[in-house]
Amino acid sequence: MKGSVIALGTIDGREVAALMVDGRLEDLALETEGLAPAAILRGTVGRPVKGLGGVFVDLPDGLRGFLRQTRGLAPGQPVLVQVSGAAEPGKAVPLTTRLLIKGHYVILTPDAPGINVSRQIRNEALRTELTALGEGALAGAAPTLGLILRSACEEAAPEDVAAEAGDLRALTDAICTDTQGPPELLLDPPAPRDLAWRDWPLPDVFDDGPDALDHHGVREALDALVRPDVALGSGASMTVEATRALVAVDVNTGADVSPAAGLKASIAAVRELPRQLRLRGLGGQVVIDFAPFPKRDRAALQQVLRKAFRGEANETVLAGWTPLGNYELQRRRDRAPLADWLRA
């Protein structure tokens, strides 16, 4: 169907939220066990790790995290941390001390003072109004507390923004004053329904009926995502396969092996790749073996790459071409791999 839909349902008893736009799956939120990104905890600083520039942190239930920071930390010291990404099997949970307490309209930043309005809001009068609203929300707060007004504020009633800012201010104050004691979970990660409300655009349709996932084609889309092959049109395709060390992407033209077909297939792959990595929950090092095309067209392809990843919320570093002619990028792991979730 045309328009945007958020479909809610369960798979094997676990909650799923899916964002469908014009009948195509654009984003997923999956219920997972254990510590997921955005959870906030009080941990205990452990030993530093030489050569890695960080320390291990003891977490609740015997779990261990890794904090890429050493300054101002001493073994045995309590520390407030937030889970910053999905933990790989057998590895420590990635952590940060830069806490973000997110809502649909605003984000509270305990260690980043100031008021910032989303750059997507360009109406100067509205930016001024939102800045004043932010100043009111932070009145009497610690000087280290900051606030970000998100793009969703553009279509929101001021009282709704102010109400959410007040609620998050109270939550932030409670978390930031709970600094003493043994390791403890202070804020659960958002459930799929909550994450959909918090981070996705408001849809044309919100469907949490018993057959929502089937009715909107979510299950069919998930079945396609566990297969490595991705059709790109005109007979071209790419293969996306995750290994222990990296994600390998191979682009093929099909029957037409001309240089023009190679460039066309490579551009199509670049435009589709951010969506495939996001939905499959893949990150880390990504190596792309493009279809053969003239070397003089590399600059044009890189422009398409930059544009394709510009709209991604996740951090992506475009590293460039390897001596063998492949392309490397690095994407932060922000969720568990979909294939692992479906197998669990």
C-alpha positions as CSV (number, residue, x, y, z in Angstrom):
1,M,0.0,0.0,0.0
2,K,1.0,3.6,-0.5
3,G,2.1,5.7,2.4
4,S,3.8,4.8,5.6
5,V,2.8,2.1,8.1
6,I,4.2,1.1,11.5
7,A,3.2,-2.6,12.0
8,L,3.5,-4.2,15.4
9,G,3.4,-7.9,16.1
10,T,5.2,-10.8,17.6
11,I,7.5,-13.5,16.2
12,D,8.1,-16.5,18.4
13,G,6.7,-14.5,21.3
14,R,9.1,-11.6,20.8
15,E,7.8,-8.1,19.9
16,V,8.6,-6.7,16.4
17,A,8.0,-3.2,15.1
18,A,8.4,-2.6,11.4
19,L,8.3,0.6,9.3
20,M,6.9,0.1,5.9
21,V,7.0,2.9,3.3
22,D,5.0,2.4,0.0
23,G,5.0,-1.3,0.7
24,R,8.8,-1.6,1.3
25,L,10.4,-2.4,4.6
26,E,12.5,0.5,5.7
27,D,13.4,-0.2,9.4
28,L,13.0,-2.7,12.1
29,A,12.9,-2.8,15.9
30,L,13.3,-6.2,17.6
31,E,12.8,-7.3,21.2
32,T,16.1,-8.8,22.4
33,E,17.3,-10.3,25.7
34,G,20.1,-8.8,27.7
35,L,21.6,-5.4,27.4
36,A,20.6,-3.5,24.3
37,P,21.7,-0.1,23.0
38,A,20.4,2.9,25.0
39,A,20.3,1.0,28.4
40,I,21.8,3.1,31.2
41,L,23.6,1.4,34.1
42,R,25.8,2.1,37.1
43,G,28.9,0.1,36.7
44,T,32.2,-0.4,38.5
45,V,35.4,0.5,36.8
46,G,37.8,-2.4,36.4
47,R,41.3,-2.7,35.1
48,P,42.6,-0.7,32.2
49,V,43.4,-2.4,28.9
50,K,46.9,-1.5,27.7
51,G,47.0,-0.7,24.0
52,L,43.2,-0.3,23.6
53,G,42.9,3.0,25.5
54,G,40.0,1.9,27.6
55,V,38.9,0.0,30.7
56,F,36.6,-2.9,31.5
57,V,33.5,-2.1,33.5
58,D,31.7,-4.6,35.8
59,L,28.0,-4.6,35.1
60,P,25.0,-6.2,36.8
61,D,24.5,-10.0,36.6
62,G,28.2,-10.7,36.1
63,L,28.3,-9.0,32.7
64,R,31.3,-7.0,31.6
65,G,31.5,-3.9,29.4
66,F,34.3,-2.0,27.7
67,L,34.6,1.8,28.0
68,R,37.0,3.4,25.5
69,Q,38.1,6.0,28.1
70,T,40.7,6.1,30.9
71,R,40.9,9.7,32.0
72,G,39.4,10.4,35.4
73,L,38.7,6.8,36.1
74,A,40.1,4.6,38.8
75,P,39.6,0.9,39.5
76,G,36.7,0.3,41.9
77,Q,35.0,3.6,41.1
78,P,31.3,3.7,40.3
79,V,30.5,5.1,36.8
80,L,27.3,5.9,34.9
81,V,27.4,4.3,31.4
82,Q,25.1,3.8,28.5
83,V,25.2,0.8,26.1
84,S,26.4,2.3,22.8
85,G,26.1,-0.7,20.5
86,A,25.3,-4.4,20.1
87,A,27.7,-6.7,21.8
88,E,29.4,-9.3,19.7
89,P,29.3,-12.9,21.0
90,G,32.1,-13.5,23.5
91,K,33.0,-9.8,23.7
92,A,32.4,-7.1,26.2
93,V,29.3,-4.8,25.9
94,P,30.4,-1.5,24.3
95,L,29.8,1.5,26.6
96,T,30.0,5.2,26.7
97,T,29.9,7.8,29.5
98,R,28.2,10.4,27.1
99,L,24.6,9.7,28.1
100,L,21.6,10.4,25.8
101,I,18.1,10.3,27.3
102,K,15.9,10.4,24.2
103,G,12.3,11.2,23.5
104,H,10.3,11.8,20.3
105,Y,10.8,15.6,20.5
106,V,13.8,16.2,22.7
107,I,17.1,14.6,23.8
108,L,18.7,15.3,27.2
109,T,22.5,15.4,27.2
110,P,23.8,15.4,30.8
111,D,27.5,16.0,29.8
112,A,27.0,18.2,26.8
113,P,25.6,21.6,27.9
114,G,23.7,24.0,25.6
115,I,20.5,24.0,23.6
116,N,20.6,22.8,20.0
117,V,17.8,22.8,17.4
118,S,17.7,20.2,14.6
119,R,19.3,21.6,11.4
120,Q,16.3,20.2,9.5
121,I,14.1,22.9,11.1
122,R,14.9,26.0,9.0
123,N,12.2,28.3,10.0
124,E,14.1,31.0,12.0
125,A,11.0,32.1,14.0
126,L,10.3,28.5,15.0
127,R,14.0,27.9,15.9
128,T,13.9,31.0,18.1
129,E,10.7,29.8,19.7
130,L,12.1,26.3,20.3
131,T,15.3,27.7,21.8
132,A,13.2,29.7,24.3
133,L,11.2,26.6,25.1
134,G,14.5,24.7,25.7
135,E,15.8,27.4,28.0
136,G,12.6,27.1,30.1
137,A,13.0,23.3,30.3
138,L,16.5,23.7,31.6
139,A,15.8,26.4,34.1
140,G,17.6,25.6,37.4
141,A,19.3,22.6,35.9
142,A,23.0,21.6,36.4
143,P,25.2,23.7,34.1
144,T,26.4,20.5,32.4
145,L,22.9,19.5,31.2
146,G,22.0,20.2,27.6
147,L,19.0,19.7,25.4
148,I,18.5,18.8,21.7
149,L,15.2,19.7,20.0
150,R,14.6,17.1,17.3
151,S,13.1,17.6,13.9
152,A,9.8,16.2,15.1
153,C,9.3,19.5,17.0
154,E,8.5,21.2,13.6
155,E,5.0,19.6,13.5
156,A,4.4,19.4,17.3
157,A,2.4,21.5,19.6
158,P,4.7,23.5,22.0
159,E,2.9,22.1,25.1
160,D,3.6,18.6,23.9
161,V,7.3,19.4,23.5
162,A,7.4,21.1,26.9
163,A,5.7,18.2,28.6
164,E,8.1,15.6,27.2
165,A,11.1,17.8,28.1
166,G,9.8,18.1,31.7
167,D,9.3,14.3,32.0
168,L,12.8,13.6,30.6
169,R,14.3,16.3,32.8
170,A,12.9,14.5,35.9
171,L,14.2,11.1,34.6
172,T,17.6,12.5,33.8
173,D,17.9,14.1,37.3
174,A,17.0,10.8,38.9
175,I,19.6,8.9,36.9
176,C,22.4,11.4,37.3
177,T,22.1,11.5,41.0
178,D,22.1,7.7,41.4
179,T,25.9,7.4,41.3
180,Q,26.7,5.3,44.3
181,G,26.4,1.6,44.9
182,P,27.1,-1.7,43.2
183,P,26.4,-2.3,39.5
184,E,22.7,-1.7,38.7
185,L,20.5,-1.2,35.6
186,L,19.0,2.3,35.9
187,L,17.1,2.6,32.6
188,D,15.8,-0.2,30.4
189,P,16.4,0.0,26.6
190,P,13.3,1.0,24.7
191,A,10.9,-1.8,23.7
192,P,10.2,-2.0,19.9
193,R,6.9,-0.1,20.2
194,D,8.7,2.7,22.2
195,L,11.6,2.9,19.8
196,A,9.3,3.2,16.9
197,W,7.5,6.1,18.6
198,R,10.8,7.7,19.6
199,D,12.9,7.5,16.4
200,W,10.6,7.0,13.4
201,P,8.5,9.5,11.6
202,L,4.8,9.4,12.6
203,P,3.1,7.1,10.1
204,D,0.0,7.4,8.0
205,V,-1.2,4.1,9.6
206,F,-0.4,2.5,13.0
207,D,-1.4,-1.2,12.9
208,D,-1.1,-3.4,15.9
209,G,-3.8,-5.8,14.9
210,P,-3.3,-9.6,15.3
211,D,-2.2,-10.1,11.6
212,A,-0.4,-6.8,11.1
213,L,3.0,-8.3,10.2
214,D,1.4,-10.6,7.6
215,H,-1.0,-8.1,6.3
216,H,1.7,-5.5,5.5
217,G,4.3,-8.0,4.1
218,V,6.7,-7.8,7.0
219,R,7.3,-11.6,7.4
220,E,7.8,-11.9,3.7
221,A,10.4,-9.1,3.8
222,L,12.2,-10.8,6.7
223,D,12.4,-14.0,4.8
224,A,14.1,-12.2,1.9
225,L,16.6,-10.5,4.3
226,V,18.0,-13.8,5.6
227,R,19.0,-14.7,2.0
228,P,22.4,-13.3,0.8
229,D,21.2,-12.4,-2.7
230,V,19.6,-8.9,-3.4
231,A,18.1,-8.2,-6.8
232,L,19.1,-4.8,-8.2
233,G,17.0,-4.7,-11.4
234,S,18.0,-5.3,-15.1
235,G,19.4,-8.7,-14.2
236,A,22.0,-7.2,-11.7
237,S,22.3,-8.4,-8.1
238,M,24.6,-8.2,-5.1
239,T,25.4,-10.7,-2.5
240,V,25.7,-9.6,1.2
241,E,27.4,-12.1,3.5
242,A,28.6,-11.6,7.0
243,T,31.7,-13.4,8.2
244,R,33.4,-13.4,11.6
245,A,35.8,-10.6,10.5
246,L,33.9,-8.5,8.0
247,V,30.8,-8.1,5.8
248,A,31.5,-9.0,2.2
249,V,29.5,-7.4,-0.6
250,D,29.8,-8.7,-4.2
251,V,28.1,-6.9,-7.1
252,N,27.2,-8.7,-10.3
253,T,25.8,-7.4,-13.6
254,G,24.2,-10.6,-14.8
255,A,24.3,-11.4,-18.5
256,D,25.5,-7.9,-19.6
257,V,29.2,-7.6,-18.7
258,S,29.9,-4.3,-20.4
259,P,31.6,-1.4,-18.4
260,A,28.4,0.6,-18.6
261,A,26.4,-2.2,-17.1
262,G,29.1,-2.5,-14.4
263,L,28.7,1.1,-13.4
264,K,24.9,0.9,-13.5
265,A,24.9,-2.1,-11.3
266,S,27.4,-0.6,-8.9
267,I,25.4,2.6,-8.5
268,A,22.2,0.5,-7.8
269,A,24.1,-1.5,-5.2
270,V,25.3,1.7,-3.5
271,R,21.8,3.1,-3.2
272,E,20.4,-0.1,-1.8
273,L,23.3,-1.0,0.6
274,P,22.5,1.3,3.5
275,R,19.0,-0.2,3.7
276,Q,20.3,-3.8,3.5
277,L,23.0,-3.2,6.3
278,R,20.4,-1.4,8.5
279,L,17.7,-4.1,8.2
280,R,20.1,-7.0,8.4
281,G,21.7,-5.5,11.5
282,L,25.2,-5.7,10.0
283,G,28.2,-3.5,11.0
284,G,31.9,-3.4,11.5
285,Q,34.1,-3.5,8.4
286,V,32.3,-3.8,5.1
287,V,34.3,-4.6,1.9
288,I,32.5,-4.1,-1.5
289,D,33.7,-5.8,-4.6
290,F,32.0,-3.7,-7.3
291,A,31.2,-4.9,-10.8
292,P,33.9,-3.9,-13.3
293,F,33.6,-0.4,-14.5
294,P,36.1,2.3,-15.8
295,K,38.4,3.6,-13.1
296,R,37.6,7.2,-14.2
297,D,34.1,6.8,-12.9
298,R,35.2,6.1,-9.3
299,A,34.7,9.7,-8.2
300,A,31.1,9.7,-9.5
301,L,30.4,6.4,-7.6
302,Q,31.9,7.9,-4.4
303,Q,29.5,10.8,-4.7
304,V,26.6,8.4,-4.8
305,L,28.0,6.6,-1.8
306,R,28.3,9.7,0.3
307,K,24.7,10.7,-0.6
308,A,23.4,7.2,0.1
309,F,24.8,7.1,3.6
310,R,24.2,10.8,4.5
311,G,20.7,10.1,5.7
312,E,21.7,7.2,7.9
313,A,21.4,7.8,11.6
314,N,24.1,5.3,12.3
315,E,27.8,6.3,12.2
316,T,29.4,5.2,8.9
317,V,33.0,5.9,7.9
318,L,33.7,5.8,4.1
319,A,37.4,4.6,4.1
320,G,38.0,4.5,0.4
321,W,39.5,2.2,-2.2
322,T,41.9,-0.6,-1.4
323,P,45.0,-1.4,-3.6
324,L,43.0,-4.3,-5.1
325,G,40.2,-2.1,-6.2
326,N,37.6,-3.0,-3.6
327,Y,35.9,-0.3,-1.4
328,E,35.9,-0.3,2.4
329,L,33.6,1.4,4.9
330,Q,33.0,0.9,8.6
331,R,29.5,1.0,10.2
332,R,28.8,1.0,13.9
333,R,27.0,-2.1,15.2
334,D,23.8,-0.6,16.5
335,R,21.7,-3.8,16.8
336,A,22.0,-7.6,16.8
337,P,22.2,-9.3,13.4
338,L,18.8,-10.2,12.1
339,A,19.9,-13.7,11.2
340,D,21.0,-14.4,14.7
341,W,17.7,-13.0,16.1
342,L,15.6,-15.2,13.9
343,R,17.7,-18.3,14.8
344,A,17.4,-17.6,18.6
